[in-house]
């Protein structure tokens, strides 16, 4: 995590706390183009399934944000799911950095949307 900026480390902390608090499969946090942060966990109900990144993007859009600067997702999955990358790209544009890490916050990869 030491290679991350201070602002991206804050996203890791938010995502980790959200995942731990809810016990969800994933925790995510995003920073929008105004510097506001949004953190969320996976929603897995019988009638509604949304990834943690999907919830964060929806929160940013619903709050009137104009775009994204960075994304962190903490997950046991070995990849960032293509639909999540598409949502980040659709809202934030190409090149938004997406950091994927494990449930303890150790970042395994950083990629552009």
NORBEL-V489042 format. One record per run of one state. SS is the DSSP state (a for helix, b for strand, c for the rest). FROM is the first residue (numbers start at 0). LEN is the number of residues. Records with the same first field share a line. If there is no record, write none. Layout:
# NORBEL-V489042
SS=FROM-LEN  FROM-LEN
This chain:
# NORBEL-V489042
c=0-5  22-4  32-4  41-1  45-2  50-1  62-5  74-7  92-4  101-5  112-1
a=5-17  51-11  81-11
b=26-6  36-5  42-3  47-3  67-7  96-5  106-6
